[in-house]
Amino acid sequence: MIHRRLPRFESDQPLVDLQRSLRTIRSADLSPDELLLHSGGPISDISRHSLLMAPAFHRTLLKQPSPIDTSENTLISSPLKGELQFPEVPPMIVEVQQWDGKGWITREVSNASNLAEAMRFARLGTTQPAPDGLPSLGTVTGLLGYDLVQWTSPVDILSRPNEGTVLGILYPLDAYIHHNREFDVITLVSAENHPWANLPIAEISIVPQKPLETIHPLNPVSTSDAHHAHQVQRIIESIRGGHLYQANYGRTWSGPTHIHPWEALERLVEINPAPFSGWLHAPDLDLAIASSSPELLLEMDSAHVSTRPIKGTRPRGIHPEADAAEVTTMLTSRKEIAEHMMLVDLEMNDIRRISREGSTIWADWRIESLPNVHHMVSTITGSPDFDVDVASALQHLFPGGSITGCPKDATIAAISELEEAPRSAWTGSLGYEDPLRNQGVWNILIRTIEAHSTEDGWHATVKAGGGITVESDPASEVEEAKLKAAALIEACWPKSNLDPLTQPVSAEPRIEPIRIVDDRTSALLTRLHTGSPRVHHLLNPPRVLFVDNLDSFTWNIVDELRICGAEVIIVPGRGPESNVDIDVLLDTHRPSHIVLGPGPSEPTASPLTMAFAHWALDTDSPLPTLGLCLGHQALGIADGWILNRTPTGAVHGVPMSIDHVSSGLFIRSEDSPTMMRYHSLCITPVKDNTKQRLAANAWVEPTGLIMGVEAIDRPVHGIQFHPESCGSPEGRALLKTFLDLGCDASRGRLVDSTQISEQQD
């Protein structure tokens, strides 16, 4: 292995300058593919490193297979109405290619049933550790397009790419140049037989950046503002119907451009620097990606796994006072905070799914101000489970929740219906995976240009959007998307006919912590700083059978139950594997408690949940049963209550005080605990129903909306809020109260790890 420090360059972005200049000395027999992972903007904890790939000798293409046979299923479903399908998706095509000095030759064609399996095909088995903690040779880097979601989510999408479409490109690194921005150190790492082993960097003349000029301006074709607003209104109606909580809709600008995508990237590096920017060019595939993304999907090493969702956006102000006022407006907005907290809870769920129990925390919450927008950003981190590598982590996290919505699977299906086309690279990922060190970093491709070369020149596509909640204003959402796209449009189509309202202010980037501006931010910051929980070890722990209804908070609830000492067995409540008789489940798993989980749409969408709800109320001696949101509503329906839209409107991601009588789950609760509400529907009792088994024991004032029920004669409970949420500081105590129901004297007794070891001995 060659490992040598290179001379410093008088440049703010030395690897961008090197990539431009190295083209002038590239040998004709080397592959022309290029990839740059570029970190721009102020040097901070998220913008310390950049990496430039040397000419590659191998690559792996992930391709769309032949279409699904739908001849036996002609049902046209609408995910916006809660109609989800769960098809058997054929495996993706994986082509391993080699550069032969003249072109790319396919050496092997395989199939992969999921994303993790496909990524492992790209590992060619030749890895060498690099010193100073740098990526190993053999590290895999490249592009994962959004449409790989077909192999990470179980739901059907209505808009699939054409057969043979390239969905991802992965390269094993034989050589690269690394820039440590923090210490301004540039290092070349190379296999000894690679042409870059003796790269004469000191002799390379830095080619200056070309000025951005056009002969005449071109205007991209865009989704109309009216259509955009209409789609936002459709999402809002779907949320009111209980099918979604939040969805991220994207609109498109597309057309021919005089600007080479590399020149567009250089322009973005200058006017819109971002910590997770990138460039990829595969000439034979007629594809180029130029991105100035600020968002991280996954950062992982052997000890930590984290993600950094962005939700909440305001424009930069034209002077310091106006700039500060925009931040205050964002922090005092119930809509912006709710939108962000939904993503915090969702990403907590995704990280908990791959982490050791009790290790996942909401670690940071701050404002990151880019040149033209302010963003609210959180960091969620955990300790990866022992069998989790980067590929399996991506299998569970990809695509990011901030660019799909909540619940994640339901919104993935709804997005395909709304956008009516594949997303391609946008909202996919650029990054790398070092399998030798089990380390990797992958971004989310927002603020991204996808360009394709044609006989007539380059054709560019820009997409931008935002998270839509029930409180969204369609006109404001239209302007937010145009604001996010403005720098990209200017880079591709300079002097185009942009609406003056979308012309961005350009201000200095900065990072600042969230400050307390009201009771809501104060309460959430208190929860943020509570630290890691202590996991309770129990002798004879409660065994919980948990019915998963495709919610994006399932693993939050599971982890909280485990922190309280329970063993949890998860069974699907929706999808092809959910058609199981409850007696079989009870005989197979022998649980002590039942939890009917939350999820989108009405309880009737989950026959297993409804079956358990009837069982809990009709069986002579049922196990302690807890219904959460959809599960709570199922109990109400089973008892003859009425399910309707919430008369005061849908509420998602909003912490509120819950009043209660001190009985059932609330017997140990403080007065009016704060709990996070996520619901569009609610149950109300039927008057004069003498056979009613349930009684209300919690509500919200002044409306009296029912937030909790308990059975009169059995240990059956329902709650219309989320105790596991970051916005529910007392929620864990409530779950512990539930687990204590039905425990005998020996069950649930707290012990320490030494007692457990002694018992095992």
N, C-alpha and C positions, 0 to 999 in steps of 0.2 A: 504494500500500500504506500502511496505517495501522500504525504501530509506536509504542506509548507505554507507559511504565512506569506501573503502577497503584500506588495507596497500599497500604501494608502493613496487614495485618490482625492483630489480637491473637488468633491461632489457631495451633494446631499443624498443622492440615490446612486451609489457607485455600481450596483448590480444592473440597474437600468442602463447606465452608460456602457457597462461592459457588454451587455446583451446587444446593444446597438452596434458597438464597435467590432465585436467578434464576428459578425456577419461578413466583414470585409476580408477576413483571412480564413474563412471556413473552406475546408477541402471539399471538393465535389463528391468524394466517395463517402462522406459522413452524412448521417441522416439529418434532414433539415428541420425535424420537429424541435420546438422550443417550449420550455416551461420555466416560469419565474414565479416564485412565491415572494411577494414584495411587501415589506412592512413600512408604511409611511406615517407621516404626522409626527407629533411630539413623541419622544422616547418615553415609554412608560412600561408598566408590567405586562402590557399586551402587545407591545410593538418593539421587540428587542432584536428580532432575527429576520434575515432574508436569505433565500436560497435560489441559486441559478443552476438548472440542470445542464450538464454537458450533453453533446450529441449522444443519443441513446442507440443501443444495438438490439434492444428487445422492447416490445410493448404488448399489452393485452387489450383487446377491444371487447367491450360488452355490448351485445347487439340484441335488438328486438326480435323475438321469435315469430313464427307464423301466427296468424290471428286465432283467437279462441273460437271453437266451434259453437255457435249459438243457435244451430238449427233446431235443437230441441227445447230452447228457452227463448221464446219470442217476447217475453215480458219486458216492457220498457219501464224502468223504475226511475223515480225521482228522489235522489238523496236529500234534496231540500224538503221533501215531505216525509223523511225518515225511512224511505224505501231502500234499504241496503241489500246488495247482493254479495255473495261470497263464492266466487268462481274458483275452479281449479286452474290456476294460471300455468301455462307451459313453462318449462325452464328457459332461462335466458341463454343465448348463444355466447360462448366465450372463445375468442380466437387469439391464440398466442402467436405473435409474429416476430420475425427476425429481420434485421437490416442486412442485405447482402452486398452492399456497396453501390447498388443502383436503385433499389426500391425495397419496400416491405413485402416479405414473403410469409404467408401463413404456414406455420409448421405443425399446429395442432388445433383441432376444433373440439370443444367439450360443451357440456351443458351444466348449468348451475341452478339449483332450486331456490337459492336465496342470495342476498348480497354478500354475506360473510363468506360463503363458499366461493363465489366468483372472485372476491378479492384475494383469496388464498391461492387461486390459480396464477395470479400475477407474481407471487413469490417464487422466484426461480431457484431457491435453495442455496444460492451463493451469497453468503453474508460475511462481512468482515467488520469487526468493531472499529470505530474511529475514536481517536483520543479526544480529550477535552469535552466529552459529552456530546460531540457532534453526531449527526445521523450516521448509522452504519452504511457501508457499501452493501447494496442489495435492498436498501430502503425503497419502498414502493410509493411513487408520487403520481398525481394526475387528477383527473376529472371524474366525478360521479354526477351524472345528470339527474335532475329531479325525477324523471320518469322511471328510475329504478325503484320508486315507491311501490311498483307492482309486486316486488319481492320482499318488501318490508312491512306492508300492511295487508290484512286479509280481505279488505273490501274491494269491490269492483270499481274501476274507473271507466267513465263513458268515452273518454277521448284518449286513445292509445296511439303511440307512434306507428308509422308504417313499418312493415316487415323489413328487417335488415338495417334499420336506423341505428347509428352508433349512439349508445346511451352512456358510455363511459370509456375513458382511455387511461390506462395505468402503465407507468414505466418503472422498472427497477433501476436504481441509480448505479451506474458504473463510475461516475465522476460528477463532482459538483463544486461550486464555489459558494461559500457561506460568509455572510456578513453579520458580525455581532455588532449591532448598532450602539449598544451600551458602552462598549470599550473601543469602538471603531476599529475592529480587527477583521481583516478579510483573509479567509483561509481556503486553499485548494485541497480537496480530498479526491484521490483518484486511484483506481486500480493501476498497477505498474505497467500493464500493457495497453492502457487507454491512450488515445492520441493527446489527451489533455495532460498526461503525466509530465510532459516537458513544455507545457504551454508558455510561450514567451510573453507573459503579461507585461513585463517592464517595457517591452518594445512596441506594445500596442498603442496606437494613437487614438485618443478618444474622439470619436466622430460627434460633432455637435448636433444637438436636437434640431430638427427641421422646423422652421416656422409653420404654423398652421394657417394655410391659405386656401382659398377656393376661387375658382374662376367665376362661378355663379352659384348662389345658394340653392339647396334642395330642401324640400319639405317632406318629412315622413308622413305616412298614412297612419292615423291614430284611431283607436277606439273613441267613439264620440263621448263627450261629457254627459250627454243625455242617457246613452246606453250604460255608462259607468254608474250614474246615479240610480238608474232602474235596477241594476244588479245589486247595488247596495241595499235598496229597498226590499228586494227579494230575500236577501240574507236576513234582514231585520224581521221580516215576516216568519221566516223559518225559525229564528230564535224565539219569537213569541209563541210559536207552536211547540216549543220544547225540543226541537230536533238538533239544534246547535246552541252553543254558548257564545262563541266568537268564531269568525271565519276570516281568512286573509285572502282577499280578492285582488288579482293583478290585471292591469290593462296593458295594452301593447302600442308601441310606436315602431314602425317598420318601413324600410325603403332603401333604395340605392344611395350610396354615399361616395363622395369623392375622396374621403379620408380613409387611408389604410388603418386597420384596427390597431396596429402598433402605435401609429401617431395619435390615435384616440387615447390609448393607454398613457402615453407620455403626457398628454394634455390633462388626463385625470390625476396623474401623480402630482402634477403642478397645482391644479385648482381644487382638487378634492382628495387630498391624501388620506389614506385609511390604513389601519393596522393589518388587515387581512386581504390586501390587494393581490392580484395575480394576472398572469398572462400565459396563454397556451395557444400554440399554433401547430396544426397538423396539415401541411400543405396538400398532401395527397387526399385528405378527407375534405378539403375545401373549408376548413373550420378554423376559426380564431375566437378566443375568449379574452376580453379585456375587462377587468373588474377592479373597482375601488371599494371593496366591501369592508364595513366596520364590524361584521358580526362573526362570532365564533360558534361553531356547532359542537366541536369536541376537542378537548385537550386532555391527554392521558399519559401517565407513566405507570410504573408498577405499583405506586403508592396512592395516586390520586387520579380521579376522573372528574372532569368539570365541563360545564357548558355555560354560555353567557347570553341569555335571551335579551333581545332588544324589543321593547314595546313602549310606546309613548313618544310622540314626535311633535316638536314645535319649530317654527322657523327662527333663524337668528335675527336679532334686532339690529336696527341700523346704527345704534349707538349704545354704549354700555348700559345705560338705564333701561332702554327698551329691551336689550338682550336679557338682562336680569328679570325683567317683567315677564318675558316669555317663559322662563323657567318656573317662575312662581305660578303662572297660569296653568302650566302642566301639572305641577304638584298639588294644586288645589282643585283640579278637575276630577270629579268622581269617575267620569268615563275613562280618562287616561290612567288613573290609578287602578281601576277595575280591570282594564285591558292588560295592564302590566302584571297584576297579581294573578290573573288567570294563567299567564305564561309562567310565572314563578311556580305555581302549584303544578302545572303540567310538566315542567322540566324537572321539578323535584321528583315527580312520578317516574320519568324516564331514567333519571340517574339512580333512583332507588332500585329500579328493576335490575340493574347490573352491579349494585354495590352491596357490601356487607351490611347486615341489619344494623340500624341505628347510626350509621356513619354519614348519612347524607344531611347536609345543612345548607341553608340559604346563607351564603358567606359574605355577600357584598351587594350593595345597592347604591347606584351613583348616576350622575348626569355626565354623559360624554358628548361634548359639543364639537361637531364637525364644522367645516367652513360655512355650510349653509343650513344646518339643522341641529337642534338639540335632541338627544335621545335619552330615554331612561333605560338603564342597563343593570341587570342583576347577574351575580355569579352563583351557580349551584354546584356544589362539589361533594364527592363521596370517596370512599375507599373501594376500588373495584374488587369484585368477588374473585376468588382464587382462579377460577377457570375462564375469566373474561380477558380477551385480548382486544386490540383495537378494532379488528374486523367484526367481532361479535358485539362490541359496543356500538359500532355504526349500525349494525343490523337492528338494534333497538332504538337508536336515537334518530336515524335518518328517515325522512327529512326533518328538519327542525320544526318544532311546534310553533315558533313565532311566525313562520311563513305558511303554515297550514291552518291551525286554529284549534279549537277545543269544543267537544272531544275530538281528538286527533284523527281517528279513523273515519268518523262521520264527516269531518270537514274535508278530508282528502277526497272522498267521494263527491261531496258537494262542489268543491273547487272545479273538478273535471266537468261537472254539469254546467257551471257558471261560465267558465273560461272557454269551453267548447274547442279546446286544442291542447296538445301536449305542452308542457312548460319548457322542455329541452334543458339547457344548462341552467337557466334562471332558477334560483332557490335550491339548486343542487349544491355541490361542494367541490372546492379545490383543496388539496392538502397532501399530507404524506403519512405513511405508517412505517415505523421501524420495527419489524417483527423480532429482531434479535434483542432489543431493549424493551419491547412492548410499550413503545412510546409513539405518539402521533399527535398531529394538529390538523384539523379540518375546519374550513370556514363555511359560511353560508353565502352562496353567490347572489347577494343583492347588489344594487348599484352596478349592474353588469351589462356589457354589450356582447351579444353573440353575433358574429359575422360569418357569412359564407361567400366564398369567391365564385363568381359566375363568369360566363363569356363576356358579359358587359361590365365587369368590375365587381366591387364588393357590395353586398346587400346586408344591412345591419338591422338588428332587432333589439329593442330596449323594452323591458317590462318593469312596472313599478305598481305598488298598491299599498294596502294597509290593513290593519286588523279592524273588522267591523263588529261592533257590539250593538246591543239593543238601543243604546243611547247615541249611536252615531248619527251625524247629520250628513245626508248624502252629498250636499254641496261642499261641505268641509272635507269629506273624504276624497272627492274629486280633486280639490286643490292640493291636498296633502300628497297624493300620488304624483301630480304634475310637479310639485316642488322637489320630490325625491328624484324624479327623472330629469330635471332641468339640466344638471351638469353633464349627464350622459348625452342628452339630445344636443347640447351645445358642442360636445366633443365629436359627435358623428355628423351633425348637420349644422355647422356654424352659420350664424346669421339667418337661421331658419325663422319661420313666421311664428314664434312663440307668443303666447298670451303674456302681456307684460306682468300680470299677477304672479306668474311662475318664475320670473327672473330672480335667481337666488341672491341673497346678501352673502358676501364672502368675508368671514371673520376668522380670527385666530382660533385654532382648535384648543380645547382645554378639557380637563377632567376634574370634577368636584363631587364631594359626597352629597347625598340627599340630606337636606336640612328639614327641621321640623317647621311646618307652616300651619298645621291644624291638628286636631285630635287624632285624625285618621293616620297621618304620617307619624305622629308620636307613638301610637299603638303599634304600628307595623315596625318601626325602628326598634321598639322594645323587643318584639319577637325576633327580629333579625339578630340581636345581640345576645340571645339566650344561650347560644353554644350548643354543643353536641349533647344529646340525651344519654342517660344511663340505661343500658339494656338490662332488663330484669331476667334472671335465670330462676326458673321455677321447677320444683319437684312436681311431677304429674301435671304438666302444663295443660291449660284448656286447649282443646283441639277445635279450631274454627273451620267450618266449611264455608268458603266465600264464593258467592255467585258473581262472576265478573260480567258486567253488561256493556262492554266496550266503552267504558269511561276512561278519561285521561287522568283519573286520580286513584285508580284501583291500587297501584303499588304504594301510594302514600298511606292508604288505609291499612294495607297488609303490613307495611313496615311499622306503623304505629301499634298495631295489635301485637306484633312480635316484640317491640320495645316493652310493651306491657306484660310480656311473658308467654304469649300464646304461640302455639304451633298453628300455621295457617295452610290450608289446602285450597287451591284455587280451581274452580270449575267454570267453563264458559256458559254464560247465560244466553248468548246469541251466536249465530253462525252454525256451520255444518256439524260441529261436535257437541251442540247443546241439547240434542234430542235424546236425553237420558232420563229414565224413570227415577224419581226421587228415592224410592225404596232401594234401588240399586246403589245409588250414591250413599245413602245412609248405611247400608250393609257393608259397602266396600270401605268407607273411610271412618265409620264409627265416630262422628264428631260429638263434641259436647255442646257446641254453640253453632248457630247458623247466622250468617250475615248476608243479606240481600243487597248487593251493591248498587251504586248510582249508575246512571247512563242516560243517553239521549232518547228522545221520543217518549211514548207512553208505555206503561208497564206491560201492556198486551204484546208489545214487540218482543218481550222475553217470556215465552211460555213457561220456562223453568222457574223464573221468579214468581210468576202468578201461581204455579203449582205449589211452591213452597209457602206462599202467602196463605193459600187456602188450607194447606196442611197445618200451618202454625195455629190457625184459628179454629180448625175443626177437629184436630186430633185431641184425644183426652189428655195426654201428658206430653206436650211438645217440648222440644229442647228450647233453651233460651234463644230467642230470635230477635235480630235487629235489622230493620229496614232503613236504608240510607237513601233519601231523596226518591229515586225511582222505586226503590224497595219499600220506602215509607208509603208511597202512593199505591203500590201493589197491595199492601196490607189494608189500606182504606177501601180500595175497590172490592177486595175479598170480603170486607165487612159491610158492603152495600153503600159506602160513601160515594159522593159524586166527585169526579175529577174534571176540573175546568181550568181554563187559563187564569193565571193569577190576576184578580181584579185590579190590583194596584200596579200591574205591569211586571214584566220579567226582570229578575234581579240576578246578576252573575258577577262574582268577584267582589262583592261588597260586604264588608264586615258590619254586623248590626247587633244591637243588644237583644237578647232573648229573655222574655219574662216567663216564669214558670211557677207551678206549684211544686213544692219540695217532695216529689214522689218519683218512683220509677228511676230512670237514669239521672234525674236531677236531685236525688235525695242528698247528695253531698255537694251540690253546686253552690257557688256564690250567687247572690242576687244579681239578676240581669247580666249573665256572662256574655261576652262578645263572641259571636260565631260567624263564619263566612257563609253567605247565602249564594247558592247556584240553583236557580229553578225558574221555569216559565209557567209551570202548572202547579196546582195545589188541590188538596182534598177538603171537602166540607161534609159534615154529617147530614143525614136525612132526618128531618124532624119527625118525631113520634115513632122512631124505629125502636120498638121494644126488644128486638133481638140483637141489638148492637153490642158487640164485644169490646170495642175500643172507646176510649175516652180521651179527649184532648187534655194535655198537661203542660203545653208550652205554646207561646204565641208572640207576636210582635205588636207593640202598641204604636200608634193609637188604632190601627186597623183591626186588631184582633185576629189577624191571619194566623192560622194554626201552624206551628212549627214543631210540635211533638205530640205523639199519642202513646198510650200504654193500654194493654189489655186489662180488663177488669179482673179476670180470674186466672191469668197465666203469664209467664215471663216473656211477653211479646211486646216489642217497642218499635216505634218509628220516629225518625227525625227528618225534618225538611231543611237541613243545613249540613255543612261538611266539617265535622270535628277535627279531621286530619289536616286541614288547610293551614297555611302560614298565617292566615287571618283569624284563626281560632285558638287563642292562647290557652283556653281551658279545655280544649277538646280531648286531649289525651286522658285527663281524669275521668271524663265521661265514658270513654271506651273502657277504661279500667273498671268502672262501676258495672258496665255490661258484662265484662268477663267474670266478675265476682258472682253474678247471678247463677244459682244452681250448683255452685262449688261446694263440695263436701269438706269436711274438716281438714283432710290431707291435701286437697287440690288447691293450687294457687298459693301455697306457702312459700315465701321468699327465702332463697338460700343463696349463698355465695359460691363462687367457682370452686373453692377448695372442697366444699361439701359435696358438690357434684362429682369431683374427681375421686373423692373417698368412696362414694357410692359405686362409681364405675369400677374401682379397684376391687 
